[in-house]
C-alpha cells in the first residue's frame, strides 16, 4: 500500500493525482504562454575567457591515457607514471 501526501489548496476533495504531476502540468501551461526557457545559440563567437578556459581544459585532458581491458571496460591512467600530482 502506497501512501502519497497530496496538497490541495482549493479545498476540493483530494484527488489521486500526485502534487508533482499537477506541478508539471501547471509549468507546462506556463511554457505554452511564455515560451521555453532562454537558451544561447551554439554558434556564437568565443570570448577570450572561453578560449583560455578551453585550452586549459584540453591541456588537462592530454595528461591522461585511456586503457581498454579485454572485457571492454575502459579506465584512465596518467601518461607519465612518475607524476604524483593528482594522487
Backbone torsions as a table, in degrees:
resi	resn	phi	psi	omega
1	UNK	NA	128.2	-178.4
2	UNK	-104.6	130.9	177.9
3	UNK	-105.9	121.0	176.9
4	UNK	-118.7	133.7	178.4
5	UNK	-87.3	120.0	-179.8
6	UNK	-111.0	143.7	-179.9
7	UNK	-110.3	124.6	-178.4
8	UNK	-129.4	96.5	-175.0
9	UNK	-72.7	-19.1	-176.1
10	UNK	-85.8	-12.3	-179.5
11	UNK	84.4	7.5	176.4
12	UNK	-69.4	162.1	176.0
13	UNK	-57.4	141.8	-177.0
14	UNK	-61.3	132.6	178.2
15	UNK	-95.5	169.8	178.6
16	UNK	-84.3	-3.2	-178.5
17	UNK	-79.3	135.6	-178.9
18	UNK	-77.0	155.7	-178.9
19	UNK	-60.4	-38.4	-178.9
20	UNK	-60.9	-41.8	-179.6
21	UNK	-66.2	-41.1	178.2
22	UNK	-65.5	-40.1	179.3
23	UNK	-63.9	-43.5	179.5
24	UNK	-64.7	-38.3	178.1
25	UNK	-65.9	-39.8	178.9
26	UNK	-64.1	-46.6	179.6
27	UNK	-67.2	-30.2	174.0
28	UNK	-63.6	-38.9	176.7
29	UNK	-66.6	-37.5	176.7
30	UNK	-63.4	-39.7	178.4
31	UNK	-65.1	-33.0	177.6
32	UNK	-65.2	-34.3	-177.7
33	UNK	-82.5	-50.6	-172.5
34	UNK	-95.3	-10.8	-178.7
35	UNK	89.2	173.2	-178.2
36	UNK	-72.4	168.0	178.0
37	UNK	-65.0	152.9	-178.0
38	UNK	-70.0	135.8	173.7
39	UNK	-134.3	140.9	-176.8
40	UNK	-81.7	150.3	178.1
41	UNK	-70.5	153.5	-178.2
42	UNK	-87.1	-10.1	-175.9
43	UNK	-102.0	25.7	-179.9
44	UNK	-78.3	161.9	179.0
45	UNK	-70.8	137.0	179.8
46	UNK	-78.5	134.9	177.3
47	UNK	-80.9	162.1	177.3
48	UNK	-59.9	-33.8	178.5
49	UNK	-66.1	-41.7	179.1
50	UNK	-66.6	-38.0	178.4
51	UNK	-64.2	-41.9	178.9
52	UNK	-65.2	-41.1	178.6
53	UNK	-65.2	-41.1	179.1
54	UNK	-63.8	-43.8	-179.8
55	UNK	-66.3	-35.6	177.5
56	UNK	-66.7	-40.0	179.1
57	UNK	-68.6	-37.9	178.2
58	UNK	-67.1	-37.9	177.6
59	UNK	-65.4	-35.7	179.2
60	UNK	-68.7	-33.5	-179.4
61	UNK	-77.8	-19.5	-178.7
62	UNK	-75.0	-10.2	-179.8
63	UNK	-86.2	-1.1	-177.7
64	UNK	-115.1	150.6	174.1
65	UNK	-122.1	142.6	179.6
66	UNK	-95.6	126.3	178.6
67	UNK	-109.4	131.9	178.0
68	UNK	-109.8	125.3	178.0
69	UNK	-81.1	163.7	179.0
70	UNK	-60.8	-25.8	179.6
71	UNK	-81.9	-1.0	176.6
72	UNK	99.7	-9.7	179.2
73	UNK	-76.8	150.3	179.7
74	UNK	-122.7	153.4	175.3
75	UNK	-151.9	162.2	-178.0
76	UNK	-101.2	139.6	173.9
77	UNK	-132.3	150.3	177.7
78	UNK	-67.8	142.4	178.2
79	UNK	-67.1	-33.1	178.0
80	UNK	-104.4	103.7	-176.8
81	UNK	-62.9	-23.4	-179.2
82	UNK	-81.6	-8.6	-179.6
83	UNK	-75.5	117.5	-179.0
84	UNK	-110.8	19.0	-172.4
85	UNK	-68.8	-30.5	-176.2
86	UNK	-106.1	11.7	-178.7
87	UNK	-111.1	NA	NA
